Amino acid sequence: MAWKVRESDPERSLAVVEVAGVVDSTNVEDFFGFINGVFKQGVKNIVLDMAFASYLSSGGLSVIADAYRKAQGMGGKLVIARASEMVRDLFRVAQFEKIIDFYEELEEAVEAVR
């Protein structure tokens, strides 16, 4: 699987989701379902750890934008940690950096959503 919940803190309604490999048309629906499943567990604060992600299609970016809006609607927050320069460029082109907070260190990202 290209993603998993690496860390969870139910008291703070927080999950760290590790995204690895490629998110594209072959698995974007599974990614969407996975992220929505995290929300269904009562999580409203999500850190997407992108350290091992190599590519996101426009569909993958759309899932992240939807998750960002969902977190906000629940009174939570979604942030991105440790994105590689190539993945970060995809976010820049899509102008995600104007709305979503990015962090170089995972610990910083976790603290930002607590």
Stockholm file with secondary structure:
# STOCKHOLM 1.0

chainA/1-114         MAWKVRESDPERSLAVVEVAGVVDSTNVEDFFGFINGVFKQGVKNIVLDMAFASYLSSGGLSVIADAYRKAQGMGGKLVIARASEMVRDLFRVAQFEKIIDFYEELEEAVEAVR
#=GR chainA/1-114 SS CCEEEEEEEGGGTEEEEEEEEEESTTTHHHHHHHHHHHHHTTCCEEEEEEEEEEEECHHHHHHHHHHHHHHHHTTCEEEEESCCHHHHHHHHHTTGGGTSCEESSHHHHHHHHC
#=GC SS_cons         CCEEEEEEEGGGTEEEEEEEEEESTTTHHHHHHHHHHHHHTTCCEEEEEEEEEEEECHHHHHHHHHHHHHHHHTTCEEEEESCCHHHHHHHHHTTGGGTSCEESSHHHHHHHHC
//
